[in-house]
Amino acid sequence: MKHLSSPLYAAVSVIALTAALPALADEAVAPPLFITASPLASSLDELAAPVTVVERDEILGSSAASIGALLGNKPGIAESSFAAGASRPIIRGLDNTRVRVQENGIGAGDVSTVSEDHGVPIDPLSAKRVEVVRGPAVLRYGSEAIGGVVNIINNRIPTARPKGGFEGEVSTAYDHVNYGRQGYADLNVATGNVVWHVDTFARKTGSYEIPNQPTKRQHHTWTESAGVAGGASVLLENGYIGGSISHYDSQYGIPAPDDPTDPLRIELWQTRLQGAAEFEFSGGPFSGFKVDAGYSEYSHGELDAGDSTESRFDNREGEIRAELLHRAVGPFTGAVGVHFRKREVKAAGEGGELLAPAHSEALAGFIFEEMPVTDSLKLQLGGRIERVEVKGTALDITNPLNPFDFAVSRSFTPVSGSLGLVQSLGGGWVVGATAQHTERAPDLQELFSKGPHEATETFEIGDPTFGKEKARSFEINARREGEDFSFEAAVFHTSFDDFIYKHLTGEECDDDGFDTCTPHGAGDELDQVFFRQQDATFRGFETAASATVLRWATGRAGVTGQFDMVRAKLDAGGNVPRIPPMRAGAGVFFEEDRISGRLGFLHAFKQDRIEANETETGSYTNVRAELRYKIVPPNDFNHNVGIELAVVGENLLNEEIRNHSSFKKNDVLQPGRNVRLAVTARF
């Protein structure tokens, strides 16, 4: 954790600069609440597509060390689970460059889409809330969000004055399956109309236990991470202006290395600057303005047992998005905006052989509009046009025995549009329908990959001639929010033109170059992977429900259920690889003023709809239970005050779980039975 000192100094500097801003209002007033999934909706029920939400208590109850692991059991969402410290969300079978992971509206600024062993530099501990957004609203964030947007929300840039002038949280937890220890603390303090924020966390785990195996533990699944952040905002009568700086350090092992005597590990760090401003206007044609901006510097090294760096990846990325909300123009109310993103990826060592310096730049305009059709029916429209330019170095393999590198410069103009209908039926019920046409420019690794990657034990070859990936998506959904009964269900169908995916060819290579690959060479160290582009069709169904069946003086009890499935086939024949299996689950719960509990299971079925050269995975049942007790309950003045103890059990049947979406599924089991003890104090 050797990178923390300079960011701490920078954090002090940024906070001091924020404090020097003039006091523009005598009394701090909280800005208007905008749901992060939409610039217009005042509740999630007003959106054409459902939003998956994970709240703070659930985050603290999970042993997940990554955003992917945190979300992996939600309906329609799986995880890549390459390593305990590296797991991205997979939404309806779509991963990597089709799922945008962002923090407070600004992209993660990493290289986690380049390869599954690269972690996302956002720890779940730093999240107050996580939203998974699909539908027309995602076009605000980028064409790479065909699958959806995962937005990690925290209060590093405060948007409201804490009740009583200050608030904070301290939490700690222990996991027995990996001797995991973690701690988190944050504090928000108001001085006049300036609100200050600081938070810090640390997490350390050993290699986790696995069931029914002679080794007892899955070696090289240890993790260690820490972070610190500071921020401040000036609250105005009609909004706020704020900024933050954060630093993240992480180290984790890569499980099942090709040579067990020479294990690999990844050491990564990121320093991130972010700013935001939001204003509400009481008159005129515009009702509000919002801008988010960020810049990050990221680096990670892949080290062997002798501490030699075999690969290094550096990412420098800047992003700014501004949107202007307008009042009614004819029947339409909406928002228009611009979005700019610039990224430079550099690599060295074997990483340089895989991906030489590459550059991308994108400028986009977007629009999101709503129109009432009747008192209960609403039309939502979204549109986005981008100009994307990429530069890099590709591999010419026309002559397999004499491959050579050459420079490439490409430009693309993705154009996307969406339409949604939201119908309120009364009694809390809402139904929605969406239709989208989305275009995406190929990402850097899909165009320019050209060499070995030891961590994934693959030799990857991109294709610089790829065209845009296009998707036509349709969805029908129904949902109801309520304490006594909540329900959501969605049926979806997506047709891709020129879908880009990783194809295991069945050939093998050495790390010395493409000329070592079979059949023209004699390589046997790395699996050969080609990026391919074919038409594909995704379709599926997902649902979740919760019902109260019993009430008493201070509490209630009920049942829950969930189901999801996705089928993904290449139109020319065959299955898209690494598609999550069908899953079904159920559970029971009870809640009282001071004590609550849950018990449930999630069953994953056998996955045998596989691509050639892919292996199938068997079924498993993951049983989970939790019990929460409020040692000191919240008071009437502040419902966010108190001390809570939580005991959580995961994989209680100690099942052998192999994640079908993982490149490591043949060699790596997921954690066995775990008991987690967590204590959280809020003040």
N, C-alpha and C positions, 0 to 999 in steps of 0.2 A: 504494500500500500504506500509506495514511495512517492506518489504524485499528489498527495493531499495538501502539502504546505503552500504551494503557490496558488492554488484555487482558493484557499482560505484567505490569503492576502487579497486576492481579487474580489472575493465576496465582500470583505470589509470595505474595499474601495467603492464597489457598486452601491452598497447600502448607504455609505456616506454621501455619495453623489445624489442618490434619491432623496436623502434627508435635506439636501440643499435646495431642492425644488421649492419655489415659493408657495406659501399657504394660500391657496386659491379659494378656500371656503372656510367660513368660521366653524361650521358644524359638518362633520362627516356624514354623508348620506350614502347608504348602500346603493349600488347601481342596479338597473333593471336586470331581472333574471332571464337569461336566454338559455334554453335547452341546447346543449352542445350538439345534439344531432341535427338541429335545424335553426336557422337564424330567425324563424318566425314563431314556431310552436311554443305554446306556454305549457304544454304537457306532452309526454311521449305518446299519448293516445291520439294526438292530432297528426301523426306521421303515417304515410302510406305503407310503410313497412315496419315490422316490430323491431324494437331495440333491446338487446340483451344487456342487463345491468348487473354488476357485481358491486355490492356495498362494502364498507370498511370492515364490519364485523366478519363477513365471510372471508375477506382478504387475510385478516389476522388469524382466522381459524385454519387456514390452509398452509401446508408445509411447502408449497410451491416456491421455488427459487427463480422462476421465470414466468413471464406473462403467458406463454403458451401453456405451461403446466397449470397455471391458475384457471384458465378458461377451458381446459381440455375436456371436461365432463359436461359442459353446457350443451343443450340441444343444438345440433348443426355445427358444433365447433369441436375440432380435435387438435392435437399438437404434434409437432415434428419429433420431439424428444430424442434428439441426437445425443445429447449429454445432459447431465443434471443442471449444468449452467447455461445450456443453449437449447431453447425450445421455442419455436414461433407458433402462433395460432394458425390453424387450418380451418377455413370457413367453407362449409358445403363442398369439401374436396379441393378447394383452391388454396394455394399456399404462396409463399415467397413474394414475387413481384405483383401478385394480384391481391394481396392483403396489406394495407397500409397500417403500420403501427406508429402512433404519434403520442406526444405528451403535450397536453393543453393546446391541441390544434397544430403543433409543429412536428414534422417528421422526426423519427428516432435518430437520424444522422449517423447511421452505422453501416456495416457491410453484412448484416445478417441475411440479406436476400442473396448474397453471392454464394454462400454455402451453408449447409445445415449445421455445421459445427461452430458457426459464428454466433455469439450471443447478442441479444438485444440489451443495450446498456441502460435499462430501466428496471429497477427491482420492484416487485409487487409491494414491498413494504412502503415505498414512497407514494403509493396510490391511495387517495381517499375514496375513489370511485373509478370503475372501469365501464365504459360503454362500447358495445359492438353494434355498429350502425350499418344498415343496408338500405337500398332503395334510392330515390331521387336525390336525397340530401348529400350522398357521398360525392357527387360531382363537384362540390365545393373544395374537395381536398386533393383530387388528382385522378388521372385516368388509370393509375396503378391500383385503384381501389375497386376493381371489377368485383372482387369477392366481398369486400367490405372494408370498414375502417374500425380499428381498435384504438380508442382514445383513452389514454391514461390521464385522469384528472386529479390534480392536487392543488393545494393553495399556496404554492411557492410564489405566485404573484397574487397577493390578496385582492379580493374583489368586494369585501364587506368588512365592516368594523366588528370585531369579536364582542359578544355580549359581555358586559361588565368591564370591557377594556382589555382583557387578555384571556387566552385559552391555550390549552396545551394537551399533549398526550404522551404517555410513556408506556411502552409495551415490551414484553420479553417472552420468549417461548423456547421450549426444548422438545426435540424429536428423538425418540429412542432408536428409530430404524437406522439413523446415520449419525447419532450423537450430535445432532444439529443444535446449535445455539444461535439466537438472534436477539437483537435489541433495536429499538427505534424510539426516538424522542423528537417532538416538535414543539414550537412555541410561537404564538402570534400575540403581538402587543401593539396597542394603539397609543400613539402620542399625538394629541391633536387630531388632525385629519390625515396623518400618515400611519399606516399599518405595517409593522415589521414582521417578517417570518424567518425562522431558521429551523432546519431539521437535519438529523443525522441518523444513520443506521449502520449496522454491521451484522454480517451473517457468516457462519462457518459451519461446514458439515464434513463428516468423513464419508468414505465410500459406504453405500447403503447395503443393508442385508437383503438377500434374495431367498426365495423359498426353494427347498428340495434340491439344492445344488451342493456338491462337495466343497466348493470354494467358500460357501456361506455368505460371501459378499461379492457384489459386482465391482470388481477392481477399477480404480481410476474414475470413480464417480463422485469424488470429493469436490467441494466448492468453497470459495472464500471471497466475500465481497464486502465493500463498504462505500459509503457515500456521504456527502455533506452538501447542503444547499442553503442559500440565503437570498432573501428577496424583500421588496418593499413596494408599497403603492401609495400614491396620493389619491384620497377619495374626494371627489368633487360632488357638487349638488346634482350633477347629471351624468356621473360616470366615474372613471378612474384612469390613472396612468401608472404603470408599474413595470418592474423588471426583476430579473432573478439571475443568479449564477449557480451552477451546480457542478459537482465533480463526482465521477463514479469510477471505482476500481474493482476489477474482478479477476479471479484466477479459478480455473476449473480443469479437471482431468478429462481426457478423451478416452472413453471406455473401449475395450476390445481392440487394442492396437494390433497391427499386423505382426509386430515383434513384441511379445510381452516383456522382454528384457529391456526394451527401449520405449517406454511409454511417452506419449505426448501430453502436453498441457498447453492451455492458452492463457496468456496474461493480457488483459485489455484495460484501457482507460478511456474516458471521455470527459472533456470539459465543455460545458454547454452554457451559452448566454441566451436569454430569452426576454423579450419585451412584449407588452400588450397595452392597448388602450381601447376604451369603449365609452361611447357617449350616447345619451338619449336626447332627442330634440323635441321640444314641446310644440313647435309650430313649423310651418313651411312644408315643402314637398317631401322632405326626408325625415324619417323617424329615428334613425340611429346610424352610427358609424362604428366599425370595429376593425382593428388591425392587430395582427399577430406577427412577430418576427423572431427569428432565431438564427444562431450561428453555433456550430459545434466543430470541435477537433477531436478525432477519434483515432486510436491506434491499437493494434493488437499484434502480438507475436506468438508463433507456434513453436514451442521449445521442446527439445528432447530431454532424455534423462540426464544428459551431461550439461544442461543449461545452454546448449547452443541453439540459436534462433534459426530454425529451418525456413520459416516464412514470416513475412511481416506485411500487414495491410494497414494503410493509412487512408483516412477519409476526411476531407474538409468539405463542409456543406453549409450553405446559407439558404434561407427561405424567408419569404414575406408574403402574407396574404392579407388583403384589405377588402372589406365589403361594406357597401352602403345600402341601408334599408330605406325603402321608399314607401310613402303612403299610397293610397289607392290611385291607380291610373286606369280609368275605366273600371272594369271589374277586378283588376289584378292588384295585389299587394305583394311585395317581394324584395329581393336583394340582388344586387349586381356586384361583381367583384373582380379583382385581378390577383393572380398568383404567380410568383416567380421563384424558381429554385435553381441553384447552381451547385454542382457537385464535382469533386475531383478525387479519384481513387488512385493511389500509388501502391505498388507492391514490390517486394524485394525477396531474394532467395527463391525458393521454389514457388512462393506466391507470385514473384515476378514472371516466372515461367508460365504460370496459370493465367495471370491477368496483368499485362504491362500497364503502365499509366494510362488511365482512361478518363474521359471528361464528358459530362452531360450538362445541358442547360435547357430549361423549359420556361416558357412564358405562356400564360393561359388567361383567358377571360371566362367568367362563368355567370350564370343567372339562375335564380330559384324563385319561382312565382307561385302564388296561390290565388284561386278564384272560387268563391262560393257558387255552387250550382243551385242548391236549395238551402233551406235552413239547416239541413243535416248532412248534406253531401258537399264535399270539397274536392276541387281539382288541384293537383300539384304538378308543376312543370319544372324541369331542370335542364340546363344545357351547358356545354363546355367545349371550347375550342383551344387547342394548344399548338405551339410550335416547339418541337423538340429537336435539339442538335446533339449528336454524340460523335466523339472521336476516340480512336483506340488503335490497337494493333491486333490483327487477326492472323490465322494460320492457313496457308494454302497447302492442301493435302492432295492436289491433283495427281502428283507423283508421290505415293506413300513412302517411297524410299528416299525422297529428297524434299521434305517439307520445308517451307520457309515462311518467315513473318513478312507482313506488309501492312502499311498504314491505311486506315479506313476513316472516312468522314461521311456521316449520313445525317439526313434530316427527315423528319416526319411531321405530319399535321393531323393528329388524332382529333376527330369530331365526335362528340357524344351527346346523347339526349335521352330524357326520361319523362315518363308520364305516370302519374299516380292518382287514384281515386280513393277517398276516405269517406266512409258512410257510417254515421252514428245511428245505432238502432234503438237506443234507449236502454235503460237498465244497466248501463256501464258497458254495453257491447259496441264494438267497432269492427267493421270489416274493411279491408283494403285490397286494392289491386294495382299492380305496377307493370309497366312495360318499359324496357330500356334498350337502347343501342349504344354500346360502349366500345371505344377503340383505344388501344394501348400501343405505344411504341415499344419495341423490344428493349430490354434493359441491357446494361453493359456486359454482364456475364453471359447473357444469351447470345450476344454478338461476338464477343472477343475472347472467351475462354479458349485456352490453347495448350494446356499442359497438365502436369501432375498436381494432385492435392493429397498430401500424405494423411492429413487428419481424417478425410473421408475415404481414403484408400481408393481414389478414382483418378482416372485420366480423362479430363473433360474437354470437349471440342465444341465451340460455338459455331454459328453460321452468320457471317457478316452480311449475307444477302437477304436475311429475313425481312419480310414486310410487316405491316401492322397486324396485330391480333385484334379480331373483332368479335363481339359477343352480342347476341340478342337474347334478352332475359325476360321472362314472364313469371309473375308470382300472384297468388291469391292467398289472403290471410284473414284470420279472424282472431279477436282477442278481447279479453275482459279483465279489468283490474278491480280488485275488491278484497277485503279481508276475509269475507266468508267464502268467496269463490273467485279464483282467477284462472284464466285459460288463455292459451295462445296456440295457434296452429298455422302452418304455412305449407303450400305446395308450390314448387318452383320448377322451371324448365329453362335451361340455357343452352343455346346453340353457338358454338365457336367456329369462326372461320380462321384457319391458320393458327390453331392453338399450339403454343410452345410448351414443350415438356422435355424432361430428361429421360433418355432411352438407354437402358443397359443393353449393349450390343451382344454380350456374351464373350467378347474378345478381352484380352488382357494386355497390359503394357508394363514396361519398366519406367522409372522416372527420368530416364536419359533422353527421351524424345519420342515423337510419334513413330519414327522408323523402327522402334522396338516393339510396336504393337503387333499382335497376331492378326491375320495369318502370315503377314510378310515379315514379321519379326518373331522373336522368341520370348517376349516379355511374359512375366507371371506374377508381378507384384501388385498391380492396380487394375481394377475393373474399368473397362473403357465405357465412357458415357458420351453420347452425342446428343446435343440439343436438336430436337426435331420440331417440325411445324406441320400439323395436320388438322383437318376439321374434326371436331369432337362435340359430343352432346352430354350435358349433365342434367340430371333430373332427380328430384327427391321430395321428401316430406319430413316435417319435424313438428313436434307438439310438446307442450308441457302444461300441467294443470296442478292446482292446489285447492282443496276444499275443506272447510271447517265442518266437522260432523258432531262435535260436542262442545257445549259451553257450560261454564260454571261461574261462580261469583267474580273471580279475578282472572280467569284464564279460558283457554280454548284448546282443542285438540283436533287433528284432522289428518288427511292423507294427501300424498303427492304422487305424480307420475310424469314420465317423459318418454319420448320415442324419437329416433331420428334415423334416416337412411339417405344415402346418395348413391346413384348409379352413374358411372362415367364411362362412356365408350367412344373409341375412335370411329369415325364414320366409315373409314376404309376397312374396319374390322379390328377386333381386339379391344382390350380394356386399357383405360388410362391407369398408369401405375400408382401404387401407394394410396389408394382411395380408402378412407376409413370404413370400417364394417358397420352394419346395422346394429343399433343399440336400443335397449329398452330398460326402463328402471321404474321403481316405485318406492314409497316410503311412508312413514308416519311421523307426526310431530306433535308437540304440546308447548304452550307458552303461558306463563304467568308473569306477575309483576317482577319477580326477582329470579325466577328459574325457568329455563326452557331447554328443550332437547329435540333431537332428530335421529331417526334411524332409517336407513334406506340402502338400496343396492342399484347398481348399474351393470347390466349384462351386455357384453359385446359378443355378437355372433361370429362364427367362423367366417373368415374372408377368403374365398377361393375364386373370386372374380379378379383375376390377376393378369398382368402383362407377361409376355414371354420373357424368360430369364428372371422372373420375380417369384418368390416363394410365398405360399399361403400361410396364414396364421390361424391358430385355433381360438375357440371361444374362451371367455373368462367372465367371472362375476366379481365385481368390486363392491364390497359391503363397507359402508361408512356410517359412523355414529358420532354425535356430539352432545355435550351437556354444558350449559352455561349457567353460571350463578353470579348474580350481582351482589358482591360483598358489601359494597356501599352503593345504594341505588341512587339514580338521578333525583334532584330536588325540583321543587316547583319553579324556582328561579331559572334554572338552566338544565334542560333535559340531556345535555351532553356532558354531565358531570357524574363521576362515579368510578368504582373499581369493579372489574369483572374478571372472573376466573372461567376459563374454558378448557375442557378436556375433549379431545377429538381423536377418534380412531379411524384409520384409513386402511383399506385392504385387509379387513379383519379376518377374512377366511384364509389369508396368506396364499392367495392364488398366484400361479405363474402367469404373469401378464406380459405379452409381447405386443407392442404398438405397431400395427400394420403400416402406419404412415412413416415409420422411421427407417432410414437407411441402415440402421444397426439392429433391426428386429431379429435377425438370425442369431446374433451373438450377445445381445443385451436384453436382460429381463428388467422390467420396471420394479420399483421398490416393493418389498414384502410388507408384512404387517407393521403398522406404525401407530404408536400412541403419542399424541402431542399434548403438551401442557402449555397454556398461554395465559398470561396475566396482563391486563390493560387497565391503566389509570388515566382518567380524563379529568381536567380541572379548568 
